[in-house]
Amino acid sequence: MAGRTGVTDARSGRPLIGVSTYLESRTRWGVWELEAALLPAGYPRLVQRAGGLAALLPPDAPEQAAGAVARLDGLVIAGGPDVDPVRYGAERDPRTGPPARERDAWELALIQAALAADVPLLGICRGMQLLNIALGGTMTQHIDGHTGGVGIVGHHSVKPVPGTLYGGLVDEETSVPTYHHQAVDRLGAGLIPSAYAADGTVEAVELPSAGGWVLGVQWHPEMAEDVRVMRALVEAAG
């Protein structure tokens, strides 16, 4: 098994899956308080459980994205803060969180690079929203009922759309961990919905016209035991 540039782990045959990370200005461990690039451990652990080798991608200049993606077999855009509404031509709702402009620019560049190179791509929560925005879609800036409260992950059911990529991976209605207050409004070019919540919120999107494997899920699979979505990404990356 060989990666796109020979980077697949030669000893284990595990595809190299890059996962975008946070840049936090003040992070404390031991006696240190420093700026840090970090990521909840659930993301790399899910990649590992699904058979991949996880590589963490700290924010960088957008022009470096294509080179980074060229060294990967697959890409995950992780969850995180609200996307700056300027990215989809909207005024800021008072309930929208503070912008993370450097992260927006970096992750949008990663998405565009993955789409251009047909590198398998999975967007998780914010990552799904960025995929939609990268393709010209828009966002609803506030919805209720998709968290368990401030700082508490909720759970609700999502129903797959038969005949879609996601529907082929998970053909039954499932309960998923969820923590978001924004949702897809207008779909980006070429995207189709592949799962819905009971209230009609689009919970998964995919890009069937792409040359590669492209899926976004609005929930947090890294907070659950189900590895089917991530395993499918790893298999596509192999």
C-alpha positions in Angstrom: 0.0 0.0 0.0 1.5 3.3 -1.0 0.4 6.9 -0.2 0.1 9.7 -2.7 3.8 10.7 -2.1 5.0 7.5 -0.5 4.1 8.7 3.1 1.8 5.8 4.1 3.4 4.1 7.1 5.6 1.4 5.4 5.8 -0.8 8.5 2.1 -1.0 9.3 0.4 0.0 6.0 -1.6 2.7 7.9 -2.7 5.7 5.8 -1.5 9.1 7.1 -4.5 11.2 8.1 -3.9 14.9 8.9 -6.1 16.5 11.5 -6.3 20.3 11.8 -5.6 21.8 15.3 -6.4 24.7 17.5 -4.0 27.6 18.2 -4.6 28.8 21.8 -2.8 31.9 23.1 -2.6 30.7 26.7 -2.3 27.0 27.6 -0.9 25.8 31.0 0.8 22.6 31.8 3.1 22.0 34.7 4.9 25.3 35.4 4.4 26.6 31.9 1.9 28.9 30.4 2.5 29.3 26.6 0.8 29.6 23.3 0.1 26.1 22.0 -1.2 24.2 19.0 -3.5 21.5 20.5 -6.4 19.2 19.8 -8.8 17.1 21.9 -7.4 13.6 22.1 -10.6 12.1 20.8 -9.7 13.1 17.2 -6.3 11.3 16.9 -7.7 8.3 18.9 -10.6 7.9 16.5 -8.2 8.0 13.5 -6.0 5.3 15.3 -9.0 3.2 16.2 -10.2 3.3 12.5 -6.8 2.1 11.3 -5.1 5.3 10.4 -1.9 7.1 11.5 -2.8 10.6 12.8 -0.7 13.7 12.1 -1.7 16.9 13.7 -1.6 20.0 11.5 -1.1 23.3 13.4 -2.3 26.5 11.7 0.0 27.8 9.0 0.1 30.3 6.1 -2.7 29.4 3.6 -0.1 29.1 0.8 1.4 26.1 2.6 -1.8 24.1 2.5 -1.3 22.4 -0.9 2.2 21.2 0.2 0.8 19.9 3.5 -2.0 18.1 1.8 0.3 16.6 -0.8 2.0 14.7 2.0 -1.2 13.2 3.4 -3.4 10.2 2.4 -6.5 11.8 4.0 -7.6 15.0 5.8 -9.9 15.7 8.8 -11.0 19.3 9.5 -11.8 19.3 13.2 -14.6 21.0 15.2 -14.1 24.3 16.9 -15.3 28.0 17.0 -17.9 29.6 14.8 -16.7 30.6 11.3 -16.4 34.3 10.7 -19.7 35.3 9.0 -17.7 37.5 6.6 -16.6 34.3 4.9 -20.2 33.8 3.6 -21.2 37.4 3.2 -23.3 37.8 6.3 -23.6 40.3 9.2 -22.5 38.9 12.6 -25.4 37.7 14.8 -24.8 38.8 18.4 -24.8 35.1 19.4 -22.0 34.2 17.0 -18.7 33.6 18.8 -15.5 35.7 18.3 -13.7 35.1 15.0 -10.7 32.8 14.6 -9.6 34.4 11.3 -6.2 32.7 10.9 -7.7 29.3 11.5 -10.5 30.0 9.1 -8.0 31.0 6.4 -5.8 27.9 7.0 -8.6 25.3 7.1 -10.4 26.8 4.1 -7.1 26.5 2.2 -6.6 22.9 3.4 -10.1 22.1 2.2 -9.5 23.6 -1.2 -6.2 21.8 -1.6 -7.8 18.5 -0.7 -10.6 19.0 -3.2 -8.2 20.0 -5.9 -6.0 16.9 -5.2 -8.8 14.4 -4.7 -7.5 13.7 -1.2 -10.2 12.0 1.0 -11.7 14.7 3.2 -13.9 14.5 6.4 -15.2 17.7 8.0 -16.4 17.4 11.6 -18.9 20.0 13.0 -17.1 23.3 12.2 -15.2 21.3 9.5 -18.5 20.4 7.8 -19.6 24.1 8.0 -16.3 25.2 6.4 -16.7 22.7 3.6 -20.1 24.2 2.9 -18.6 27.7 3.0 -15.7 26.8 0.8 -18.1 25.8 -1.9 -20.2 29.0 -1.7 -22.7 27.9 0.9 -24.1 29.9 3.8 -24.9 29.4 7.5 -27.8 29.9 9.9 -26.0 31.6 12.8 -28.1 30.3 15.7 -30.3 27.3 16.3 -31.5 25.7 19.6 -31.7 22.1 20.7 -28.3 20.8 19.5 -26.3 21.0 22.7 -26.8 19.6 26.2 -26.2 23.1 27.6 -23.2 25.3 27.9 -20.2 23.0 27.9 -22.3 19.9 27.8 -22.4 17.6 24.8 -26.0 16.7 23.8 -27.3 13.7 21.9 -30.0 13.4 19.2 -30.9 11.1 16.4 -29.8 11.6 12.8 -31.5 9.9 9.9 -29.4 9.0 6.8 -30.6 9.7 3.3 -30.8 6.4 1.3 -28.5 6.1 -1.7 -25.9 8.6 -0.3 -22.3 7.9 0.7 -23.2 8.4 4.4 -26.4 6.3 3.9 -24.2 3.5 2.6 -22.0 3.6 5.6 -24.7 3.9 8.3 -28.1 2.7 7.0 -30.0 3.1 10.3 -31.1 6.1 12.3 -28.5 6.7 15.1 -28.1 8.8 18.2 -25.0 11.0 17.9 -23.1 13.3 20.2 -23.7 16.9 19.2 -22.6 20.4 20.3 -23.3 23.2 17.8 -25.6 26.2 17.6 -25.1 26.9 13.9 -26.2 25.0 10.9 -26.0 24.8 7.1 -28.4 27.2 5.4 -27.8 27.3 1.6 -25.8 24.3 0.4 -22.5 25.0 -1.4 -22.1 24.1 -5.1 -22.4 20.4 -5.7 -23.1 19.4 -2.0 -26.1 17.2 -1.2 -27.5 16.5 2.2 -27.0 12.9 3.4 -28.5 13.0 6.9 -31.0 15.1 8.8 -32.0 15.7 12.4 -35.6 15.3 13.5 -36.1 19.1 13.3 -34.9 19.2 9.7 -31.3 20.4 10.3 -28.9 19.1 7.8 -26.5 16.9 9.7 -24.3 15.5 7.0 -23.3 16.7 3.5 -21.3 15.1 0.7 -19.9 16.0 -2.7 -20.8 13.2 -5.1 -19.4 15.1 -8.1 -15.9 15.2 -6.6 -13.2 12.9 -7.9 -12.4 11.8 -4.3 -14.2 10.9 -1.1 -15.7 14.0 0.5 -18.1 14.0 3.6 -19.0 16.4 6.3 -20.9 15.5 9.6 -22.3 18.0 12.0 -21.9 15.9 15.1 -18.8 14.7 16.9 -17.8 11.1 16.1 -14.6 11.5 18.1 -16.9 11.6 21.2 -18.6 8.3 20.4 -17.7 4.6 19.9 -18.9 4.3 16.3 -15.9 4.3 14.0 -17.8 3.6 10.7 -17.4 7.1 9.2 -13.7 7.5 10.1 -13.0 3.9 9.0 -14.5 4.8 5.6 -12.2 7.8 5.3 -9.1 5.7 6.3 -10.1 3.0 3.7 -10.6 5.6 1.0 -7.2 7.1 2.0 -5.5 3.7 1.6 
